[in-house]
């Protein structure tokens, strides 16, 4: 029988920080993921003391930080913007190390089918730079699955020669956005998976995509978790709930559902 640590996206609770941490502990979560792109937890707004205090708050509730969310909302497809975005991403990774995690999840933009186009090469160059920095810290920038099929993302990552840029596997995004098979995707990307989002959704390739509570969508979670076990994954299943009237209850249901499968 397999067992993975269960996390929750702190912001998904839609509660003030202390209440969200308490709620995560109440539902039996092992850890949390935290947004750090803006606001009070952006790197420039957290000095050394603030970093220690936040980490102490997390640890005092028996939790750990599974990853930081460092998605800057632009990807790395514009050579004019990339230098600034890369430097900001590096500072988020520095923050991650201070908060006792070595994973920052992000989006890099949609990997083009044409490997010879300018956008593909621009993304490659940016990711090479990110990977080198992550490697220097023993860390990972983890690309979230979904904008492109898993096989195309794997082919792109193979060109980098590093796991400094790795994968945050989101089975719902693959299912909703590109109608890809999450179980097959695990095997395609197995070398690179360092973090996962536990999220469910309905199949479809056109927005608006329909996210639903865990176990109520088209992700085959039983076989998906078996695939993660099969490849030797031992990281977090971090619950992300981006919609719904009562996300806190949905996160509890998701946690219970995952534990029932394990």
Secondary structure, DSSP 8 states (H G I E B T S, - for coil): -----EEEEGGGG-S-HHHHHHHHHHTT-SEEEEE-SSGGGSGGG--HHHHHHHHHHHHHTT-EEEEEE---SSTT--HHHHHHHHHHHHHHHHHHHHTT--EEEE------S-TTSHHHHHHHHHHHHHHHHHHHHT-EEEEES-SS-HHHHHHHHHTTT-SSEEEEEEHHHHHHHH---HHHHHHHTTTTEEEEEE-EE---SSSS--EE-TTSSS--HHHHHHHHHHTT--S-EEE---S-S-HHHHHHHHHHHHHHH-
